[in-house]
Amino acid sequence: MPSLGIRELGRQLRAGSITATALAETALAAAAKLDPTLHAFIKVTSEQALRDARQADALFSAGRDVGPMQGIPYGLKDIIDAEGVPTTCQSRVTDGQPAVADSFLAGRLREQGAVLVGKLTTFEFAVGGALPDQAFPLARNPWNTALQTGGSSSGSAVAVAAGMLPMAVGTDTGGSIRLPAAYCGVVGVKPTYGRVSRRGVAPLAWSLDHCGPMAASVEDAAIGLAAMEGHDPADPASADVPAGNYLAGLEAGVAGLRIGLMVDMLDQGPVAAEVARVAGLLASAGAEVSDARLVDQARLAAAGWVIHMAEPFAIHAGRLRTRYADYGVSAADRMTLGATLTAHDYLAATQLRRVAAGRVAALFEHYDCLLCPTVLNTAPGFTTGPLPMAPFAPARTILFNLTGHPAVSVPTALDAAGLPMAVQLVGRHFDEATMLRAARSVEQLTGWAATRAAHDLPRQADSTFNPATG
């Protein structure tokens, strides 16, 4: 895939200097070359991609412009339905039958002329971990193929990071967009709860689930978000709010923005130091940066994990009783932990959710954005041992699933081992525009685009453990 952003690809498509069919063929060729090593795709939809591309070209030829994603290749995490394509959820439990209808967001992208190249790898039902006990090979990190990608939107992050696709769609229940974005060096956006419909998306935890874009740049992620959002009466959580205008102020900079550095979410180590460095860069660019704290944030985040255990068990309890052995070990173990919880536990967690939402909202009386780590480590290695319930203990993500605030992970630099580090920015409810404006400044101030361009991916690495085979 050319190392061009969606806006520039769109300009060339409209000028006639490239065609959607040629872009689709380039994406398919990249997948054929790289995916045998990286395992980003569960299924490459070659015929559909070329059909979608030809339709986009026909629209361009007729002078019809249906949106910025027209003719642009993209991929869907394989818990999201696309008509005529199986949704496997990377599990032996699913029937493998083609979806009978598009999910809301796939339908929106289809209407706007986007080109579906394939379904992308996930952890089983978006909750299983990186163990070789699933129905499909696990994705490999293109920065070092011996390392994990993070999850569960693993294939989405890898396909973008390796240049196979300019944009992919992921889901995020406790950090599943932002964590793989951080580990793989791409931008990942979890919008406000209700901004993007989950209709046609396999649920994990209905009160925490979000869908959003993953892309190589903040601008591309903003374009992707605008293409998939919209009110959907068929999703009870869908918010009837005006569409966001994410590009209008994207280049406005941070001068005058009030940014709270969440010092109680920091720790020791290079990623925490990188967050502090980014805070200094933002201050030098005119932002008003000051320390912010959220009382009892660790306890509030723990309430999110209680809900993250209870709701998946409620969804899967029937099949777990009859088909337990068909689940992978990590997914089954994590979901059955929900059976140990009581109604009191769940209700206590929902009460703490209200407390968390109120405390984060109170911070936004003083700040326009919050700044913190996405995760306090860089990509870890694979393991064959048991996985904890919270698969990325240093993560700083689930709190904002709990409160529903929008959050974006932005890559900023490489650590001493040459692995991506990232920061997380959080915005007010339905104010993704300000959050993305600050994220764009972070991207520019850190020079991430130049850092990324200096490295050819994927890198190969020897590993004693092959997650594709065990």
N, C-alpha and C positions, 0 to 999 in steps of 0.2 A: 504494500500500500504506500503510495507517495507520502513523504513526510510533510504534508500540507494539512492545514486546518480545514474544518468543515466550511467555513466562510469562503476560503480561497478555492476549495474544490467546487463549491457552488458557483462562484464567479466564472470559473473555467467551463463548467457545464453549461451555464447560460450563454457564454460567449461562443460555445461550440468547439472549443479547443480540445476538449476531452468529451467522452460519452459515458453515460452511466453503465453501459455494457462493458466498456473497457475497465472502468473502476471495479465492477463486479468480477471480471475475469482476473484482475490483479489481486483482489482479495482472495479469490478461490485458489489462485496459484500460491499465494503466501501461506494459506492454510495447508495446502498439499505439501509444501516444503517444510514448514516448521512444526505442524501439529503432531507428526509422529514422535517428536521429542517432547513437546510442551503439553500435549493433551488438553488444550483449551476447549476443544469442541467435543460434545457428545455426538452431534450429527451436523454435517455440513449439508445445507439445503441447496445444492448446486443448481438443480433445475428451477427451483423457485427463485433463486437469486437472479438468474439470467432472465427469467420471465418478468420479475419485478423491474429489472434494469431496462428491459426493452420497453415496458410500459412507461417508465420515467422518460426515456428518450423520446417516445412518441408524444408525450405531453410537452417536452421542450420544443419538439419540432412544430407542434400546433400552437406554440406561443402561450401555453398554459403553465403558470407557476403556482404550485400548491404549497410551497413552504421551503424553508432552508434545508430540510432533510431530503428533498427530492433528489433521487439518484444516489444518495449516500449509503454505503454499506454499513450494516450494523448487525449485532447479535443479541440474542435473548438468553438470559440465565434459564436453565432448563427446569424451572418450576413455574414458568410463565407460558401460558397457552398461545400458540399460533395455529390458526386453522390449517388442518391437513398435516400437521407435524406432531409426532408423539411428544408428550411431556413425561419424561421418565422420572424426574426428581432423583436421578441417580440411584434408583432403588429397584430391587427385585420384586417389591410389593406391588408396584404399578403394573398396569396391564399392557402398556406399550402401544395402545391404540391411538391413532391420530386424533388430535383435538378437534371437536366438532365446530368450534367457533374461536375467533380471536379473543384474547384478553382485551380489556379496554385499551390498555396502552399500546398493544400490538396493532389494534385496529386504528388507533390514532396515527401511528407511524405509517401504517399501510395507506391510509387516506392521504398522507402528506408525501407519498412517493418514495419513502425510504425502502432500501433493498435488504431483505433479510438473508443473511449469509449462513446462519446456522444457530443451533441451540448449544449453549455453553455449559461447561462442567460446573458442578456445584458439589457441596457435601450432601450426603443423603438427606433428603427432605429439608435441606438447609440447616441441619443441626448436627449431623454426624461429623466426625473430625477427620484429620488427615491420616487415616489408617488404611492399609491395603485390603480392606474387607468389604468394599463396595462393588457395585455392579459394573463400574467403569473405571478406567485408570484415573488417578489423581493428577491434577494440573501441576506443572513444574514452574518454578520461579525463573523467568528469563534472565534475571540478573545473576543467578547461580542455580543451575538446575538441580543441585543437591539440596536445595532449600525449599521450604514450604512457601506457598503463596499467601497464606491466610485464607479465611473463608467467612461466609460460605460462597460468596460471589467470585470464586477462584478463577474459573475460565474467563469470565468477563474482564477481570483485571489483566490476565495474561494475554488475551487476544489484543487488547489495546496497547499494553506495554511492549509487546513484541512487534507491533506495527501491522498486525493482520487486519485490524478494524480501526476506524477512527472513533467509533462510539459503541458502547455496549450497555445493556440494561442489567442492573443487579437488584437484589432486594436486601433489606437491612432490618434485622430484628433486635440485634444486640451490638451491631457493628459490622455486619456482613458486607456492606459496600465499602466502608471506610477502612477496615483492617486490611483487606487485600489491596486496596488502593495504596495504602501506606507502604506495605511490604513490596509492592511491585512498581512503585514510582509513577502512579497515575493519579488523576483527580477523581474523587468519588464524592457524590452529593447524596445525602439523605435529606429529602425535602421535609417541610412541615408535615406532620401527621394529617392525612386527608387531602394533601395537595395532589397526589397521584393515586388514581383508583387502583385497588387490588383485585378487582373483579377478574376472574380467570387466572389468578395466581394461587398456587397451592399454599394454604395458610400454614404458618408455623405457630405464631402467637398473635391472635387477631388484634389485640390491643397495642402491640408493639411493632407490627409489620409495616414497612415502608418500601416503596419502589423508587429507584432513581438511576441517573446516568453515571457512567464511568467513561472517562475520556482522557486524551493526552494533555489537554489544556483546560483552563477554567472557561475560556470562551466556548470551546466545543461542548463542555458539560452544560453550560448555560443554554446553548442551542438545543441540546438533547432534552433538557428538562422542559423547555417551552413546548417542544413537540409532543411530549407524552402527558402533560398535565391536562386537567379539565374536570369539571363536575360530572359525576356519574351517579344518578339516583339509585342505580342498582347496587352500589356499595354504600352501606349505611354509614360508613365513616367518611365518605367523600365530602369534602367541604365545598359549599357553593360560594366561592370567593372569586374575585376578578383574577384573570390570568396575570402572571407576573411579566414585567417588561425588564428582562434581565440584561439585555445588551445596551440599553440606552445610557446607563451610567457606569458601565463596566470599566471604562478607562478614566474615571473621574479622580482616581487616587484616594488617599486616606487622610488628606489634610482636614483637620477638624473632627474626624471621627473619634469617638471615645471608645477605647478598647481596653477591656479588663483582662489582665493576665492572671489566669486561674492558678495561683501559686500553690494552693493545696492539692492540685492535681499533678504537680511536678514531683520529681524524685531525683536521685543522683544518676549520672550517666550522660552519654553523648546526646541522646535524643532530648533530654530535659535541657541540656546546655544549648541545643539547637533552637528550642522554643524560645529560650531567653535571648538568643542572638536575633531571632526574627522579631521579637518584641522591640529590640533596639533599632532594627532597621525601620520598623513601622513608625517609631518615635522620630527617627531622623527624617522621615518623609512627611512629618507634620501631624501624625496621629497623637491624640492625648492618651498615652498608655499609663495605666496605674494598676497596682496589685488588687486582685479581687479574690474573695473567698466565698465558699458555699458551706455553711455550717453542716457538719455531719455528712459530707458528700459520699464517703465510703459506705455508710449505712444506707443512704438513699439509693445508691447504685445497687446495693445488695437486694433491695426490694425489687429492682428490675429483674435480677436473676431468679427470684422466687416466682415471679410471673412467667419468666422465660422457661421455667420447669413445669409450672402448673398447666398452662394453656396447651402446649404441645401434647402433654399426656392426655388431656381431655379430648383432643382431636384424634389421637391415634390409639386410644385405649382399646377399642374394639378389635382392631387389627393386631395390636400387640398380643392380645389374649389368644388369638387364633393363628397368627403367623409370625410369632416372635423370632423363630429361627431364620426367617427370610430377610429380616432386617440385618444390617451390619451391626457389629458389636457396639461401636461408638454411638450410633444413633439410638439403638435400643436401650443402652445403658443410660444415656442422658435423658431420654423421654420417660423411662420408667422411674427415674428419680421423682417425677411428679406424683407418683402414687404414694410417696412418703409424706406428702404435704397434707395438711388439714384445711378445712374451710377457714379456720381462724388464721392460718398462715397466709392464705391468699387474700383474705379481707384486710389483714394488717398491712400487706404489701400494697394493696390498692389505696389504703389510707395514707401510707407514706408517699405514694405517687402524688397525691394532692399536695402534700407538704413540699415535695420536690418541685412540682410545677410552680407553686407559689414562690418558693425561694429563688428559682431561676428567673421567674418573671420580675421579681423585685430587683434583681441585678440589672435588668434592662431598663429600670428607671434611671440608672446611672451610666449605662454603657450602651453603645450601638452594636458591638460585637464582643464576644468572649474569645480568648485565645488560650489553647491548651494543647497538650500532645494528643495525637490520635492513639498511639500506643508507645510505650516507653522502651521498646526494643526494636531492633531490625529483624529481618526474616529469620526464623529459627530453622533448625534442621528437622528432618522427619524422625519419627519414633515408631517403634513397634509396641511400646508399652501402653498402659491405660491412659486415657486422657481425662483431665479434670472437667467438671461441668462448665466452668468459665474457661474456654479454651485458650484465651489470651489474657492471662491474669494481669499483665501490665496495661491492658487496654483502658482507655478513658472514653468509652463510647456509649455504653448502655444507658447512662443517665439521661441522654438526650432522646433515646427511644422512649424512655419512661415519661418524659415531659412533653415529647412531641415537637421540640424545637428543631429547626433546620440546622444541619451541620455539614461541613465539607472538609475532607482531608486533602491537603495540598502538599505535594513533594517539594522539598527545598534544597537538599544537598545529599552528598554521599558520606557515609561514615568511613572510618579508617580501613574497613574491609571492602569498601566500594559498594556498599548496599544503601538503598534509598532510606532517607529519614523524612518525616512528614510532620506537619502541624495540623491542628484542627481549629476551625473557626466556627462559631455558633452564633445564630442570629435570632431575632425576635420571630414569633409565630408569623408566618406568611410574609416575612421580609427577607426572602432569599436574595433579593436584588442587592441590598446593602452588604449582606454576607459575601456574595460573589464579587462585589466590587472590592472588598477588603482582600479576598482570596486572590484576585487578579493582581493586586499590588504586591502581595507576598510573592507570587510567581515572578513578577518583574524584578522586585528588589533582590531576590535571592539568585536570580539568573538561572533558574532551573532549566529553561529551554536549552540554553547553551550547554549546561552540564549533561543533559540527556542526549543532545545531538553529538556529543563527543564520544559516546559509547555505542558500539554496535551490539544489538541484542538479537538473539539470545546468546548468552555466554554459556559455554559448556563447563561442567565440573564433574570430576569423578566422585562417585558416592558408593559406599558399601551397601546402602539400602536403596533398592529400586521401588518406589511407591506404586509403580504400575503393576508389579508382580509380587511384591513382598520380598 
